[in-house]
Amino acid sequence: MTDFHIDYLELPTGDIAASRGFFEAVFGWHFTTYGPSYLGIDDAGLDTGIQADPAEATAAPLPIIRTSDLASAYDRVVAAGGLITRAPFDFPGGQRFHFREPGGTELAVWRAQAEAEQG
């Protein structure tokens, strides 16, 4: 695992069934269901998910950057002028936080659960 590579993209949707149907019809993608409001796309080239929960979804696609040290990444984001938009939280598979870089793009940084248990 290499730190600070984008390894996941989360797409917001207002209609998860319509989004799934569209991506299946156009690209032939397959999905893993992680509850009523989240789908993982299994074969999009880059690990990708579709978020339909309005309380969780961002306004635009969310690039997610992987790290082995979430606390250090958080400190680096803040020190460089990033604005934390969602404090670190647990989710199935790991932990992450969201931030806006000074130009306005929202991103997230995550650490896998296995890495959290090791360090």
Biopython code that builds the backbone (N, CA, C, O; Angstrom):
import numpy as np
from Bio.PDB.StructureBuilder import StructureBuilder

atoms = [
    (1, "MET", "N", (0.844, -1.175, 0.000)),
    (1, "MET", "CA", (0.000, 0.000, 0.000)),
    (1, "MET", "C", (0.888, 1.236, 0.000)),
    (1, "MET", "O", (1.826, 1.339, 0.790)),
    (2, "THR", "N", (0.589, 2.152, -0.874)),
    (2, "THR", "CA", (1.312, 3.408, -0.942)),
    (2, "THR", "C", (0.438, 4.505, -0.360)),
    (2, "THR", "O", (-0.724, 4.647, -0.741)),
    (3, "ASP", "N", (0.994, 5.280, 0.563)),
    (3, "ASP", "CA", (0.252, 6.386, 1.156)),
    (3, "ASP", "C", (-0.067, 7.461, 0.128)),
    (3, "ASP", "O", (0.690, 7.703, -0.812)),
    (4, "PHE", "N", (-1.188, 8.079, 0.335)),
    (4, "PHE", "CA", (-1.617, 9.278, -0.385)),
    (4, "PHE", "C", (-1.869, 9.071, -1.878)),
    (4, "PHE", "O", (-1.543, 9.932, -2.694)),
    (5, "HIS", "N", (-2.448, 7.927, -2.225)),
    (5, "HIS", "CA", (-2.938, 7.688, -3.579)),
    (5, "HIS", "C", (-4.458, 7.663, -3.539)),
    (5, "HIS", "O", (-5.050, 7.095, -2.621)),
    (6, "ILE", "N", (-5.089, 8.276, -4.532)),
    (6, "ILE", "CA", (-6.535, 8.164, -4.647)),
    (6, "ILE", "C", (-6.833, 6.722, -5.018)),
    (6, "ILE", "O", (-6.373, 6.231, -6.049)),
    (7, "ASP", "N", (-7.606, 6.044, -4.176)),
    (7, "ASP", "CA", (-7.925, 4.649, -4.482)),
    (7, "ASP", "C", (-9.417, 4.356, -4.415)),
    (7, "ASP", "O", (-9.826, 3.197, -4.486)),
    (8, "TYR", "N", (-10.240, 5.408, -4.278)),
    (8, "TYR", "CA", (-11.687, 5.204, -4.219)),
    (8, "TYR", "C", (-12.378, 6.477, -4.656)),
    (8, "TYR", "O", (-11.888, 7.577, -4.396)),
    (9, "LEU", "N", (-13.503, 6.336, -5.312)),
    (9, "LEU", "CA", (-14.307, 7.474, -5.733)),
    (9, "LEU", "C", (-15.741, 7.199, -5.322)),
    (9, "LEU", "O", (-16.296, 6.148, -5.643)),
    (10, "GLU", "N", (-16.346, 8.151, -4.605)),
    (10, "GLU", "CA", (-17.726, 8.002, -4.172)),
    (10, "GLU", "C", (-18.604, 8.977, -4.945)),
    (10, "GLU", "O", (-18.357, 10.182, -4.959)),
    (11, "LEU", "N", (-19.626, 8.437, -5.582)),
    (11, "LEU", "CA", (-20.539, 9.232, -6.399)),
    (11, "LEU", "C", (-21.845, 9.460, -5.651)),
    (11, "LEU", "O", (-22.463, 8.494, -5.204)),
    (12, "PRO", "N", (-22.281, 10.702, -5.501)),
    (12, "PRO", "CA", (-23.575, 10.945, -4.878)),
    (12, "PRO", "C", (-24.699, 10.694, -5.882)),
    (12, "PRO", "O", (-24.512, 10.867, -7.086)),
    (13, "THR", "N", (-25.862, 10.286, -5.383)),
    (13, "THR", "CA", (-27.019, 10.093, -6.252)),
    (13, "THR", "C", (-28.294, 10.421, -5.500)),
    (13, "THR", "O", (-28.376, 10.244, -4.284)),
    (14, "GLY", "N", (-29.272, 10.895, -6.221)),
    (14, "GLY", "CA", (-30.590, 11.118, -5.655)),
    (14, "GLY", "C", (-31.517, 9.944, -5.893)),
    (14, "GLY", "O", (-32.618, 9.895, -5.343)),
    (15, "ASP", "N", (-31.072, 8.988, -6.718)),
    (15, "ASP", "CA", (-31.905, 7.828, -7.047)),
    (15, "ASP", "C", (-30.980, 6.643, -7.321)),
    (15, "ASP", "O", (-30.492, 6.460, -8.436)),
    (16, "ILE", "N", (-30.755, 5.856, -6.291)),
    (16, "ILE", "CA", (-29.779, 4.764, -6.392)),
    (16, "ILE", "C", (-30.187, 3.719, -7.431)),
    (16, "ILE", "O", (-29.330, 3.175, -8.128)),
    (17, "ALA", "N", (-31.481, 3.436, -7.541)),
    (17, "ALA", "CA", (-31.939, 2.451, -8.529)),
    (17, "ALA", "C", (-31.711, 2.953, -9.950)),
    (17, "ALA", "O", (-31.296, 2.190, -10.823)),
    (18, "ALA", "N", (-31.982, 4.229, -10.181)),
    (18, "ALA", "CA", (-31.770, 4.802, -11.517)),
    (18, "ALA", "C", (-30.287, 4.834, -11.866)),
    (18, "ALA", "O", (-29.907, 4.525, -12.995)),
    (19, "SER", "N", (-29.447, 5.207, -10.899)),
    (19, "SER", "CA", (-28.004, 5.227, -11.160)),
    (19, "SER", "C", (-27.490, 3.835, -11.466)),
    (19, "SER", "O", (-26.729, 3.639, -12.414)),
    (20, "ARG", "N", (-27.908, 2.865, -10.659)),
    (20, "ARG", "CA", (-27.476, 1.487, -10.888)),
    (20, "ARG", "C", (-27.914, 1.007, -12.269)),
    (20, "ARG", "O", (-27.112, 0.444, -13.014)),
    (21, "GLY", "N", (-29.168, 1.224, -12.609)),
    (21, "GLY", "CA", (-29.678, 0.800, -13.906)),
    (21, "GLY", "C", (-28.926, 1.439, -15.059)),
    (21, "GLY", "O", (-28.637, 0.787, -16.062)),
    (22, "PHE", "N", (-28.612, 2.714, -14.912)),
    (22, "PHE", "CA", (-27.873, 3.427, -15.948)),
    (22, "PHE", "C", (-26.486, 2.814, -16.139)),
    (22, "PHE", "O", (-26.095, 2.489, -17.260)),
    (23, "PHE", "N", (-25.745, 2.658, -15.041)),
    (23, "PHE", "CA", (-24.382, 2.132, -15.151)),
    (23, "PHE", "C", (-24.357, 0.687, -15.629)),
    (23, "PHE", "O", (-23.437, 0.285, -16.341)),
    (24, "GLU", "N", (-25.362, -0.097, -15.242)),
    (24, "GLU", "CA", (-25.461, -1.479, -15.752)),
    (24, "GLU", "C", (-25.714, -1.476, -17.259)),
    (24, "GLU", "O", (-25.069, -2.214, -18.004)),
    (25, "ALA", "N", (-26.656, -0.640, -17.704)),
    (25, "ALA", "CA", (-27.031, -0.612, -19.119)),
    (25, "ALA", "C", (-25.919, -0.075, -20.001)),
    (25, "ALA", "O", (-25.651, -0.620, -21.071)),
    (26, "VAL", "N", (-25.274, 0.986, -19.557)),
    (26, "VAL", "CA", (-24.262, 1.638, -20.397)),
    (26, "VAL", "C", (-22.922, 0.911, -20.343)),
    (26, "VAL", "O", (-22.308, 0.672, -21.383)),
    (27, "PHE", "N", (-22.460, 0.557, -19.142)),
    (27, "PHE", "CA", (-21.103, 0.036, -18.978)),
    (27, "PHE", "C", (-21.039, -1.445, -18.590)),
    (27, "PHE", "O", (-19.960, -2.038, -18.598)),
    (28, "GLY", "N", (-22.178, -2.041, -18.254)),
    (28, "GLY", "CA", (-22.177, -3.446, -17.855)),
    (28, "GLY", "C", (-21.577, -3.695, -16.487)),
    (28, "GLY", "O", (-21.166, -4.816, -16.187)),
    (29, "TRP", "N", (-21.521, -2.659, -15.646)),
    (29, "TRP", "CA", (-20.912, -2.801, -14.318)),
    (29, "TRP", "C", (-21.777, -3.660, -13.414)),
    (29, "TRP", "O", (-22.992, -3.755, -13.586)),
    (30, "HIS", "N", (-21.114, -4.291, -12.436)),
    (30, "HIS", "CA", (-21.750, -5.119, -11.417)),
    (30, "HIS", "C", (-21.594, -4.431, -10.062)),
    (30, "HIS", "O", (-20.702, -3.604, -9.875)),
    (31, "PHE", "N", (-22.468, -4.782, -9.122)),
    (31, "PHE", "CA", (-22.540, -4.047, -7.864)),
    (31, "PHE", "C", (-22.577, -4.970, -6.661)),
    (31, "PHE", "O", (-23.026, -6.114, -6.746)),
    (32, "THR", "N", (-22.095, -4.453, -5.536)),
    (32, "THR", "CA", (-22.259, -5.072, -4.227)),
    (32, "THR", "C", (-23.102, -4.117, -3.402)),
    (32, "THR", "O", (-22.780, -2.933, -3.302)),
    (33, "THR", "N", (-24.172, -4.614, -2.815)),
    (33, "THR", "CA", (-25.057, -3.784, -2.003)),
    (33, "THR", "C", (-24.553, -3.758, -0.566)),
    (33, "THR", "O", (-24.328, -4.804, 0.043)),
    (34, "TYR", "N", (-24.377, -2.550, -0.032)),
    (34, "TYR", "CA", (-23.946, -2.363, 1.357)),
    (34, "TYR", "C", (-25.041, -1.659, 2.149)),
    (34, "TYR", "O", (-24.750, -0.773, 2.954)),
    (35, "GLY", "N", (-26.265, -2.033, 1.935)),
    (35, "GLY", "CA", (-27.390, -1.414, 2.616)),
    (35, "GLY", "C", (-28.284, -0.722, 1.606)),
    (35, "GLY", "O", (-27.992, -0.725, 0.411)),
    (36, "PRO", "N", (-29.368, -0.132, 2.076)),
    (36, "PRO", "CA", (-30.352, 0.440, 1.155)),
    (36, "PRO", "C", (-29.877, 1.700, 0.433)),
    (36, "PRO", "O", (-30.470, 2.093, -0.572)),
    (37, "SER", "N", (-28.820, 2.333, 0.929)),
    (37, "SER", "CA", (-28.402, 3.599, 0.328)),
    (37, "SER", "C", (-26.961, 3.604, -0.175)),
    (37, "SER", "O", (-26.414, 4.668, -0.468)),
    (38, "TYR", "N", (-26.332, 2.415, -0.278)),
    (38, "TYR", "CA", (-24.939, 2.392, -0.739)),
    (38, "TYR", "C", (-24.674, 1.164, -1.592)),
    (38, "TYR", "O", (-25.020, 0.041, -1.227)),
    (39, "LEU", "N", (-24.053, 1.406, -2.732)),
    (39, "LEU", "CA", (-23.615, 0.340, -3.628)),
    (39, "LEU", "C", (-22.126, 0.479, -3.894)),
    (39, "LEU", "O", (-21.634, 1.587, -4.105)),
    (40, "GLY", "N", (-21.413, -0.623, -3.885)),
    (40, "GLY", "CA", (-20.057, -0.640, -4.396)),
    (40, "GLY", "C", (-20.108, -1.060, -5.853)),
    (40, "GLY", "O", (-20.855, -1.971, -6.212)),
    (41, "ILE", "N", (-19.321, -0.405, -6.695)),
    (41, "ILE", "CA", (-19.222, -0.820, -8.096)),
    (41, "ILE", "C", (-18.011, -1.734, -8.191)),
    (41, "ILE", "O", (-16.894, -1.343, -7.849)),
    (42, "ASP", "N", (-18.243, -2.951, -8.656)),
    (42, "ASP", "CA", (-17.207, -3.975, -8.606)),
    (42, "ASP", "C", (-16.173, -3.901, -9.720)),
    (42, "ASP", "O", (-15.053, -4.381, -9.546)),
    (43, "ASP", "N", (-16.520, -3.314, -10.857)),
    (43, "ASP", "CA", (-15.626, -3.424, -12.006)),
    (43, "ASP", "C", (-15.548, -2.136, -12.823)),
    (43, "ASP", "O", (-15.617, -2.167, -14.052)),
    (44, "ALA", "N", (-15.402, -0.995, -12.126)),
    (44, "ALA", "CA", (-15.339, 0.296, -12.810)),
    (44, "ALA", "C", (-13.903, 0.723, -13.130)),
    (44, "ALA", "O", (-13.694, 1.775, -13.734)),
    (45, "GLY", "N", (-12.921, -0.076, -12.736)),
    (45, "GLY", "CA", (-11.523, 0.290, -12.980)),
    (45, "GLY", "C", (-10.871, 0.885, -11.753)),
    (45, "GLY", "O", (-9.755, 0.505, -11.400)),
    (46, "LEU", "N", (-11.540, 1.804, -11.103)),
    (46, "LEU", "CA", (-11.127, 2.384, -9.824)),
    (46, "LEU", "C", (-12.213, 1.999, -8.841)),
    (46, "LEU", "O", (-13.395, 2.121, -9.160)),
    (47, "ASP", "N", (-11.844, 1.535, -7.643)),
    (47, "ASP", "CA", (-12.878, 1.210, -6.663)),
    (47, "ASP", "C", (-13.798, 2.410, -6.515)),
    (47, "ASP", "O", (-13.348, 3.529, -6.271)),
    (48, "THR", "N", (-15.099, 2.159, -6.665)),
    (48, "THR", "CA", (-16.080, 3.238, -6.699)),
    (48, "THR", "C", (-17.327, 2.813, -5.942)),
    (48, "THR", "O", (-17.684, 1.635, -5.923)),
    (49, "GLY", "N", (-17.988, 3.784, -5.318)),
    (49, "GLY", "CA", (-19.246, 3.538, -4.640)),
    (49, "GLY", "C", (-20.267, 4.584, -5.028)),
    (49, "GLY", "O", (-19.925, 5.654, -5.531)),
    (50, "ILE", "N", (-21.532, 4.259, -4.786)),
    (50, "ILE", "CA", (-22.630, 5.186, -5.031)),
    (50, "ILE", "C", (-23.336, 5.413, -3.700)),
    (50, "ILE", "O", (-23.827, 4.470, -3.080)),
    (51, "GLN", "N", (-23.383, 6.672, -3.264)),
    (51, "GLN", "CA", (-23.970, 7.048, -1.976)),
    (51, "GLN", "C", (-25.304, 7.737, -2.207)),
    (51, "GLN", "O", (-25.356, 8.789, -2.845)),
    (52, "ALA", "N", (-26.398, 7.147, -1.688)),
    (52, "ALA", "CA", (-27.730, 7.722, -1.881)),
    (52, "ALA", "C", (-28.312, 8.330, -0.609)),
    (52, "ALA", "O", (-29.387, 8.928, -0.656)),
    (53, "ASP", "N", (-27.635, 8.193, 0.515)),
    (53, "ASP", "CA", (-28.151, 8.760, 1.759)),
    (53, "ASP", "C", (-27.912, 10.266, 1.738)),
    (53, "ASP", "O", (-26.758, 10.693, 1.746)),
    (54, "PRO", "N", (-28.962, 11.084, 1.710)),
    (54, "PRO", "CA", (-28.780, 12.538, 1.618)),
    (54, "PRO", "C", (-27.962, 13.118, 2.771)),
    (54, "PRO", "O", (-27.297, 14.139, 2.601)),
    (55, "ALA", "N", (-28.004, 12.479, 3.936)),
    (55, "ALA", "CA", (-27.228, 12.961, 5.078)),
    (55, "ALA", "C", (-25.742, 12.641, 4.931)),
    (55, "ALA", "O", (-24.913, 13.271, 5.589)),
    (56, "GLU", "N", (-25.392, 11.688, 4.092)),
    (56, "GLU", "CA", (-24.012, 11.253, 3.921)),
    (56, "GLU", "C", (-23.388, 11.697, 2.598)),
    (56, "GLU", "O", (-22.169, 11.838, 2.504)),
    (57, "ALA", "N", (-24.208, 11.915, 1.591)),
    (57, "ALA", "CA", (-23.697, 12.211, 0.252)),
    (57, "ALA", "C", (-23.121, 13.617, 0.169)),
    (57, "ALA", "O", (-23.656, 14.554, 0.762)),
    (58, "THR", "N", (-22.034, 13.754, -0.565)),
    (58, "THR", "CA", (-21.455, 15.062, -0.841)),
    (58, "THR", "C", (-22.136, 15.648, -2.076)),
    (58, "THR", "O", (-22.851, 14.947, -2.791)),
    (59, "ALA", "N", (-21.909, 16.934, -2.320)),
    (59, "ALA", "CA", (-22.547, 17.600, -3.463)),
    (59, "ALA", "C", (-21.962, 17.164, -4.804)),
    (59, "ALA", "O", (-22.646, 17.212, -5.827)),
    (60, "ALA", "N", (-20.709, 16.742, -4.803)),
    (60, "ALA", "CA", (-20.008, 16.351, -6.029)),
    (60, "ALA", "C", (-19.296, 15.026, -5.763)),
    (60, "ALA", "O", (-19.195, 14.610, -4.608)),
    (61, "PRO", "N", (-18.804, 14.358, -6.795)),
    (61, "PRO", "CA", (-18.022, 13.139, -6.569)),
    (61, "PRO", "C", (-16.905, 13.396, -5.560)),
    (61, "PRO", "O", (-16.291, 14.463, -5.552)),
    (62, "LEU", "N", (-16.654, 12.409, -4.717)),
    (62, "LEU", "CA", (-15.704, 12.532, -3.620)),
    (62, "LEU", "C", (-14.497, 11.622, -3.848)),
    (62, "LEU", "O", (-14.600, 10.409, -3.668)),
    (63, "PRO", "N", (-13.347, 12.196, -4.243)),
    (63, "PRO", "CA", (-12.137, 11.381, -4.325)),
    (63, "PRO", "C", (-11.677, 11.030, -2.903)),
    (63, "PRO", "O", (-11.667, 11.883, -2.016)),
    (64, "ILE", "N", (-11.297, 9.767, -2.702)),
    (64, "ILE", "CA", (-10.889, 9.303, -1.379)),
    (64, "ILE", "C", (-9.464, 8.775, -1.460)),
    (64, "ILE", "O", (-9.149, 7.900, -2.267)),
    (65, "ILE", "N", (-8.619, 9.324, -0.610)),
    (65, "ILE", "CA", (-7.182, 9.055, -0.605)),
    (65, "ILE", "C", (-6.865, 8.112, 0.546)),
    (65, "ILE", "O", (-7.335, 8.311, 1.666)),
    (66, "ARG", "N", (-6.075, 7.094, 0.274)),
    (66, "ARG", "CA", (-5.738, 6.097, 1.298)),
    (66, "ARG", "C", (-4.437, 6.468, 2.007)),
    (66, "ARG", "O", (-3.503, 6.993, 1.400)),
    (67, "THR", "N", (-4.402, 6.180, 3.310)),
    (67, "THR", "CA", (-3.196, 6.372, 4.111)),
    (67, "THR", "C", (-3.106, 5.265, 5.147)),
    (67, "THR", "O", (-4.098, 4.599, 5.440)),
    (68, "SER", "N", (-1.928, 5.073, 5.694)),
    (68, "SER", "CA", (-1.761, 4.127, 6.794)),
    (68, "SER", "C", (-1.788, 4.848, 8.135)),
    (68, "SER", "O", (-1.849, 4.199, 9.179)),
    (69, "ASP", "N", (-1.743, 6.193, 8.127)),
    (69, "ASP", "CA", (-1.698, 6.976, 9.368)),
    (69, "ASP", "C", (-2.697, 8.136, 9.267)),
    (69, "ASP", "O", (-2.357, 9.229, 8.813)),
    (70, "LEU", "N", (-3.922, 7.874, 9.697)),
    (70, "LEU", "CA", (-4.997, 8.862, 9.565)),
    (70, "LEU", "C", (-4.724, 10.116, 10.385)),
    (70, "LEU", "O", (-4.979, 11.225, 9.915)),
    (71, "ALA", "N", (-4.217, 9.962, 11.586)),
    (71, "ALA", "CA", (-3.956, 11.128, 12.444)),
    (71, "ALA", "C", (-2.915, 12.048, 11.815)),
    (71, "ALA", "O", (-3.070, 13.269, 11.837)),
    (72, "SER", "N", (-1.867, 11.474, 11.262)),
    (72, "SER", "CA", (-0.830, 12.281, 10.606)),
    (72, "SER", "C", (-1.392, 12.995, 9.377)),
    (72, "SER", "O", (-1.097, 14.168, 9.149)),
    (73, "ALA", "N", (-2.199, 12.288, 8.586)),
    (73, "ALA", "CA", (-2.808, 12.904, 7.401)),
    (73, "ALA", "C", (-3.709, 14.065, 7.813)),
    (73, "ALA", "O", (-3.688, 15.121, 7.181)),
    (74, "TYR", "N", (-4.491, 13.877, 8.859)),
    (74, "TYR", "CA", (-5.369, 14.927, 9.375)),
    (74, "TYR", "C", (-4.546, 16.161, 9.742)),
    (74, "TYR", "O", (-4.875, 17.279, 9.344)),
    (75, "ASP", "N", (-3.476, 15.948, 10.501)),
    (75, "ASP", "CA", (-2.609, 17.068, 10.903)),
    (75, "ASP", "C", (-1.999, 17.770, 9.697)),
    (75, "ASP", "O", (-1.901, 18.997, 9.683)),
    (76, "ARG", "N", (-1.592, 17.019, 8.699)),
    (76, "ARG", "CA", (-1.001, 17.611, 7.498)),
    (76, "ARG", "C", (-2.012, 18.441, 6.727)),
    (76, "ARG", "O", (-1.682, 19.517, 6.228)),
    (77, "VAL", "N", (-3.256, 17.944, 6.626)),
    (77, "VAL", "CA", (-4.316, 18.681, 5.937)),
    (77, "VAL", "C", (-4.566, 20.012, 6.638)),
    (77, "VAL", "O", (-4.634, 21.055, 5.988)),
    (78, "VAL", "N", (-4.704, 19.980, 7.958)),
    (78, "VAL", "CA", (-4.969, 21.199, 8.723)),
    (78, "VAL", "C", (-3.795, 22.166, 8.613)),
    (78, "VAL", "O", (-4.006, 23.362, 8.408)),
    (79, "ALA", "N", (-2.568, 21.677, 8.746)),
    (79, "ALA", "CA", (-1.380, 22.529, 8.683)),
    (79, "ALA", "C", (-1.233, 23.220, 7.328)),
    (79, "ALA", "O", (-0.698, 24.326, 7.244)),
    (80, "ALA", "N", (-1.710, 22.564, 6.268)),
    (80, "ALA", "CA", (-1.593, 23.142, 4.923)),
    (80, "ALA", "C", (-2.774, 24.043, 4.565)),
    (80, "ALA", "O", (-2.846, 24.548, 3.445)),
    (81, "GLY", "N", (-3.696, 24.248, 5.499)),
    (81, "GLY", "CA", (-4.816, 25.147, 5.242)),
    (81, "GLY", "C", (-6.096, 24.478, 4.808)),
    (81, "GLY", "O", (-7.027, 25.159, 4.378)),
    (82, "GLY", "N", (-6.175, 23.152, 4.908)),
    (82, "GLY", "CA", (-7.412, 22.452, 4.581)),
    (82, "GLY", "C", (-8.466, 22.684, 5.655)),
    (82, "GLY", "O", (-8.133, 22.849, 6.829)),
    (83, "LEU", "N", (-9.719, 22.696, 5.261)),
    (83, "LEU", "CA", (-10.839, 22.882, 6.176)),
    (83, "LEU", "C", (-11.514, 21.530, 6.386)),
    (83, "LEU", "O", (-12.013, 20.933, 5.432)),
    (84, "ILE", "N", (-11.532, 21.050, 7.611)),
    (84, "ILE", "CA", (-12.169, 19.768, 7.909)),
    (84, "ILE", "C", (-13.676, 19.951, 7.796)),
    (84, "ILE", "O", (-14.256, 20.801, 8.470)),
    (85, "THR", "N", (-14.310, 19.147, 6.938)),
    (85, "THR", "CA", (-15.758, 19.233, 6.753)),
    (85, "THR", "C", (-16.487, 18.091, 7.451)),
    (85, "THR", "O", (-17.697, 18.169, 7.667)),
    (86, "ARG", "N", (-15.775, 17.050, 7.801)),
    (86, "ARG", "CA", (-16.336, 15.956, 8.592)),
    (86, "ARG", "C", (-15.207, 15.319, 9.386)),
    (86, "ARG", "O", (-14.244, 14.801, 8.820)),
    (87, "ALA", "N", (-15.340, 15.364, 10.701)),
    (87, "ALA", "CA", (-14.313, 14.829, 11.597)),
    (87, "ALA", "C", (-14.135, 13.326, 11.364)),
    (87, "ALA", "O", (-15.023, 12.681, 10.807)),
    (88, "PRO", "N", (-13.005, 12.767, 11.780)),
    (88, "PRO", "CA", (-12.785, 11.333, 11.600)),
    (88, "PRO", "C", (-13.948, 10.505, 12.159)),
    (88, "PRO", "O", (-14.467, 10.776, 13.242)),
    (89, "PHE", "N", (-14.340, 9.486, 11.384)),
    (89, "PHE", "CA", (-15.434, 8.609, 11.790)),
    (89, "PHE", "C", (-15.159, 7.202, 11.292)),
    (89, "PHE", "O", (-14.423, 6.995, 10.327)),
    (90, "ASP", "N", (-15.763, 6.248, 11.968)),
    (90, "ASP", "CA", (-15.658, 4.846, 11.576)),
    (90, "ASP", "C", (-16.724, 4.528, 10.541)),
    (90, "ASP", "O", (-17.821, 5.086, 10.572)),
    (91, "PHE", "N", (-16.396, 3.637, 9.636)),
    (91, "PHE", "CA", (-17.349, 3.094, 8.674)),
    (91, "PHE", "C", (-16.944, 1.647, 8.440)),
    (91, "PHE", "O", (-15.829, 1.261, 8.793)),
    (92, "PRO", "N", (-17.821, 0.836, 7.852)),
    (92, "PRO", "CA", (-17.424, -0.558, 7.631)),
    (92, "PRO", "C", (-16.141, -0.629, 6.795)),
    (92, "PRO", "O", (-16.117, -0.205, 5.639)),
    (93, "GLY", "N", (-15.108, -1.156, 7.379)),
    (93, "GLY", "CA", (-13.843, -1.304, 6.667)),
    (93, "GLY", "C", (-12.750, -0.355, 7.104)),
    (93, "GLY", "O", (-11.595, -0.538, 6.720)),
    (94, "GLY", "N", (-13.078, 0.665, 7.904)),
    (94, "GLY", "CA", (-12.019, 1.574, 8.325)),
    (94, "GLY", "C", (-12.512, 2.852, 8.967)),
    (94, "GLY", "O", (-13.581, 2.905, 9.575)),
    (95, "GLN", "N", (-11.691, 3.888, 8.810)),
    (95, "GLN", "CA", (-11.985, 5.221, 9.332)),
    (95, "GLN", "C", (-11.640, 6.232, 8.254)),
    (95, "GLN", "O", (-10.776, 5.983, 7.413)),
    (96, "ARG", "N", (-12.325, 7.389, 8.281)),
    (96, "ARG", "CA", (-11.986, 8.451, 7.334)),
    (96, "ARG", "C", (-12.437, 9.796, 7.866)),
    (96, "ARG", "O", (-13.212, 9.884, 8.818)),
    (97, "PHE", "N", (-11.928, 10.847, 7.223)),
    (97, "PHE", "CA", (-12.396, 12.205, 7.458)),
    (97, "PHE", "C", (-12.496, 12.905, 6.110)),
    (97, "PHE", "O", (-11.870, 12.494, 5.133)),
    (98, "HIS", "N", (-13.305, 13.982, 6.074)),
    (98, "HIS", "CA", (-13.489, 14.768, 4.850)),
    (98, "HIS", "C", (-12.901, 16.153, 5.062)),
    (98, "HIS", "O", (-12.865, 16.661, 6.183)),
    (99, "PHE", "N", (-12.436, 16.761, 3.966)),
    (99, "PHE", "CA", (-11.883, 18.115, 4.045)),
    (99, "PHE", "C", (-12.049, 18.822, 2.711)),
    (99, "PHE", "O", (-12.270, 18.188, 1.679)),
    (100, "ARG", "N", (-11.939, 20.146, 2.746)),
    (100, "ARG", "CA", (-11.873, 20.970, 1.537)),
    (100, "ARG", "C", (-10.479, 21.542, 1.442)),
    (100, "ARG", "O", (-9.953, 22.105, 2.402)),
    (101, "GLU", "N", (-9.891, 21.390, 0.278)),
    (101, "GLU", "CA", (-8.596, 22.029, 0.043)),
    (101, "GLU", "C", (-8.868, 23.515, -0.228)),
    (101, "GLU", "O", (-10.009, 23.870, -0.525)),
    (102, "PRO", "N", (-7.859, 24.396, -0.138)),
    (102, "PRO", "CA", (-8.093, 25.832, -0.251)),
    (102, "PRO", "C", (-8.807, 26.278, -1.528)),
    (102, "PRO", "O", (-9.431, 27.340, -1.532)),
    (103, "GLY", "N", (-8.736, 25.511, -2.596)),
    (103, "GLY", "CA", (-9.434, 25.862, -3.833)),
    (103, "GLY", "C", (-10.896, 25.475, -3.841)),
    (103, "GLY", "O", (-11.628, 25.858, -4.754)),
    (104, "GLY", "N", (-11.347, 24.713, -2.831)),
    (104, "GLY", "CA", (-12.756, 24.402, -2.687)),
    (104, "GLY", "C", (-13.179, 22.969, -2.952)),
    (104, "GLY", "O", (-14.331, 22.623, -2.692)),
    (105, "THR", "N", (-12.291, 22.120, -3.462)),
    (105, "THR", "CA", (-12.652, 20.731, -3.741)),
    (105, "THR", "C", (-12.714, 19.938, -2.442)),
    (105, "THR", "O", (-11.814, 20.026, -1.607)),
    (106, "GLU", "N", (-13.795, 19.156, -2.278)),
    (106, "GLU", "CA", (-13.895, 18.284, -1.115)),
    (106, "GLU", "C", (-13.304, 16.919, -1.450)),
    (106, "GLU", "O", (-13.563, 16.355, -2.513)),
    (107, "LEU", "N", (-12.506, 16.404, -0.522)),
    (107, "LEU", "CA", (-11.880, 15.095, -0.630)),
    (107, "LEU", "C", (-12.018, 14.397, 0.714)),
    (107, "LEU", "O", (-12.499, 14.988, 1.681)),
    (108, "ALA", "N", (-11.598, 13.147, 0.775)),
    (108, "ALA", "CA", (-11.561, 12.406, 2.030)),
    (108, "ALA", "C", (-10.241, 11.650, 2.093)),
    (108, "ALA", "O", (-9.619, 11.365, 1.070)),
    (109, "VAL", "N", (-9.833, 11.335, 3.305)),
    (109, "VAL", "CA", (-8.680, 10.456, 3.536)),
    (109, "VAL", "C", (-9.185, 9.306, 4.388)),
    (109, "VAL", "O", (-9.935, 9.505, 5.343)),
    (110, "TRP", "N", (-8.758, 8.083, 4.024)),
    (110, "TRP", "CA", (-9.202, 6.922, 4.783)),
    (110, "TRP", "C", (-8.059, 5.999, 5.139)),
    (110, "TRP", "O", (-7.005, 5.996, 4.503)),
    (111, "ARG", "N", (-8.301, 5.210, 6.184)),
    (111, "ARG", "CA", (-7.373, 4.162, 6.616)),
    (111, "ARG", "C", (-8.191, 2.903, 6.787)),
    (111, "ARG", "O", (-9.255, 2.925, 7.405)),
    (112, "ALA", "N", (-7.701, 1.810, 6.244)),
    (112, "ALA", "CA", (-8.388, 0.532, 6.351)),
    (112, "ALA", "C", (-8.387, 0.029, 7.778)),
    (112, "ALA", "O", (-7.468, 0.328, 8.540)),
    (113, "GLN", "N", (-9.403, -0.728, 8.150)),
    (113, "GLN", "CA", (-9.522, -1.246, 9.503)),
    (113, "GLN", "C", (-8.301, -2.066, 9.897)),
    (113, "GLN", "O", (-7.822, -1.953, 11.026)),
    (114, "ALA", "N", (-7.791, -2.889, 8.987)),
    (114, "ALA", "CA", (-6.602, -3.707, 9.286)),
    (114, "ALA", "C", (-5.419, -2.825, 9.645)),
    (114, "ALA", "O", (-4.639, -3.176, 10.531)),
    (115, "GLU", "N", (-5.268, -1.685, 8.976)),
    (115, "GLU", "CA", (-4.179, -0.762, 9.280)),
    (115, "GLU", "C", (-4.409, -0.081, 10.610)),
    (115, "GLU", "O", (-3.447, 0.183, 11.331)),
    (116, "ALA", "N", (-5.655, 0.213, 10.963)),
    (116, "ALA", "CA", (-5.980, 0.826, 12.244)),
    (116, "ALA", "C", (-5.621, -0.129, 13.389)),
    (116, "ALA", "O", (-5.138, 0.305, 14.435)),
    (117, "GLU", "N", (-5.859, -1.423, 13.185)),
    (117, "GLU", "CA", (-5.556, -2.410, 14.224)),
    (117, "GLU", "C", (-4.058, -2.627, 14.400)),
    (117, "GLU", "O", (-3.604, -2.981, 15.488)),
    (118, "GLN", "N", (-3.280, -2.413, 13.318)),
    (118, "GLN", "CA", (-1.832, -2.593, 13.395)),
    (118, "GLN", "C", (-1.130, -1.412, 14.038)),
    (118, "GLN", "O", (-0.106, -1.579, 14.700)),
    (119, "GLY", "N", (-1.679, -0.211, 13.844)),
    (119, "GLY", "CA", (-0.964, 0.975, 14.305)),
    (119, "GLY", "C", (-1.780, 1.862, 15.035)),
    (119, "GLY", "O", (-1.309, 2.906, 15.485)),
]
sb = StructureBuilder()
sb.init_structure("model")
sb.init_model(0)
sb.init_chain("A")
sb.init_seg("    ")
for serial, (resi, resn, name, xyz) in enumerate(atoms, 1):
    if name == "N":
        sb.init_residue(resn, " ", resi, " ")
    sb.init_atom(name, np.array(xyz, "f"), 0.0, 1.0, " ", f" {name:<3s}", serial, name[0])
structure = sb.get_structure()
